[in-house]
Amino acid sequence: MFGKEVIQLYIEDIESYLPRPKKELAAFKKVSLAPNETKTITFELTKKDFSVYSSSHHDFLVEEGMFNLSIGRNVRDIELTKKIEITTKELFRNDLTLAHPLKNFFIYKPHKANKISTKYREFPWYEIEEPALRVLKRIKKEYNLTDLEFKNMLDDLMK
């Protein structure tokens, strides 16, 4: 039977330094198919598709690293996935803030992250890719940290 389908391509920056969505819709195409017909769909990606805005550089830049490309009918119905590596001369690093995922502190500033007590690293939420402040607030609640202890932990992380 005759039908139509929307094919969507998503990009995921596997280890993004800057905060960004887990998957971003980069392109889509609507195709019409006659009975028993097949079509090949081609997407052309540009620098813009892989870039993220850097407020300190006042520009869109491409972060070097591994990216997942996913194709499907929607973000929950993925049919194909391909991992690619992007290399660029636009290397950049902004200062980490508590809005970055906590894992970024461990990747890019291990000397700062090592100031967080080892016992907190066993906390179930610790490895979740969420803003550092949210994870640290959960740790504060779980371990009954005083406001002063919590402030000292944040200060150590941001020094």
N, C-alpha and C positions, 0 to 999 in steps of 0.2 A: 504494500500500500504506500501511497505517497506520504512523505513526512518531512518535517523540518527539525533541525537540531541546532543548538547553540554550543559551540566548542569554545572552552575557556582555557587560557594559559595563565598559570600563577607562578610567581617568583618568590622564593624564600631565601633570605640571606641567613645561612646556617649559623654563623657566629658574628652577628652584627655588633659593632662597637657602639653605634648610636641606636637609641630606641627606635624601633620600627615594627610594623605589623608582622605577625608570624608569616602570613602569606599575603601577597599583593596581586590583585588582578592586573596583568600586564597587557593582555590582548584577548579579543574574542572574535569569532566569526559565526554568522548564521548561515547554515547550508540547507538547501532543499534537495531531497533525494527522491527519485522515482523508484518504483518497485525494483528490487534486486540491483540497484545502482550503488556504486561505491565512489568515493571521492577522496583525494588527498588534499589535506589542508596544510598550508605553509604559513608560518608566522615569521616575520622579520623583526628581531629585537634590536634596539639601539641603546646607546649609552644611557639615555633618559630612563629606560626601563629598569636599569640596575642602580640608578643613583638615589641618593638620599640628601635632603637639605642639611647643610652644616651652617648653623647660625653664626659660628665664629668666623667662617670663611665667606658668608653671605653668598653662597652658591650651592648648586647641586653637584655633588661629587660621587664618584663610584668608589666603594670600599673594596679593597682587594680581598679575595677569599673564595670560599666554596658557596655555591648557590644550588638550590634544587629548583628545577623546572618541572611543573606538574600540569598535565592536560586532562580535562574531564568536562563533564556536563555542568558541574558546579564544584564548589570548594570541598564538599563532602563526598562527591562521586568522581574520584580521580581514576583515570584509566592508565595513564603513562607517567612515569617519573624519570628524570635524568639529572644526575649531579654534574655540574660543570665548575671549572675554576676560572675566576676572573683575575687577571693581573693588570695592574695599572701603574702609571707614574704619579697618579694623584694621591699619594699617601697622606693621610691626615689622621690626627688624633686630637680630639677635644678633651678638655678636662672632664673627668668622670663626675657625674652628679648622682645624687640619690635616686634620680629618675631612671638611671640606667639599670639594666638587669644586674643582680648581684654577681652573676658569673663573670661579668666584664671586669670587675675588680680583681678577680682571681686570674683572669687571662692577661690583662694589661697592666695591672698594678699589684702584683703578688706581694710586694713588701707591705702594702697597705692592708691587704686582705689577711695577711698572716697575723695582724694585730687583733683579729677577732678570735676569741677563745675557741680552742679545738672542740670543746664540749658542745658548742652551739652548732657546729658543722654536722652533728648527728641529728639535728632537728629535721623532721620530715619535709618541711617546706623549703629547706635550705637550697636544694638544687633546682627548684622551680625557677623558670625564666620569667621572673617578675621584677618590678622595680625594687631596688635594694631597700628602700625605706619600708615598703610593705612587708618584706621578709623580716627585716630587723624588728619591726613592731610586733610581729608574731612571736619572735624570739623573746622580746621583752615580756610579753604576756605569759608565754609558756614557762619562762624561768623566773618570773616574778622579780624582774630587775627594777631597781628604784629609778626614779627620773634621772638622778645623778649618774648612776651606772650606765644608763642608756645614753645619756648625753656624752659621757666619756667614750663609749663605743663609737658613736657617730663621729666625734671629734677625731679619734684615732683613724677612722676610715677616710676622713676627708683631708687629713694633714698632708 
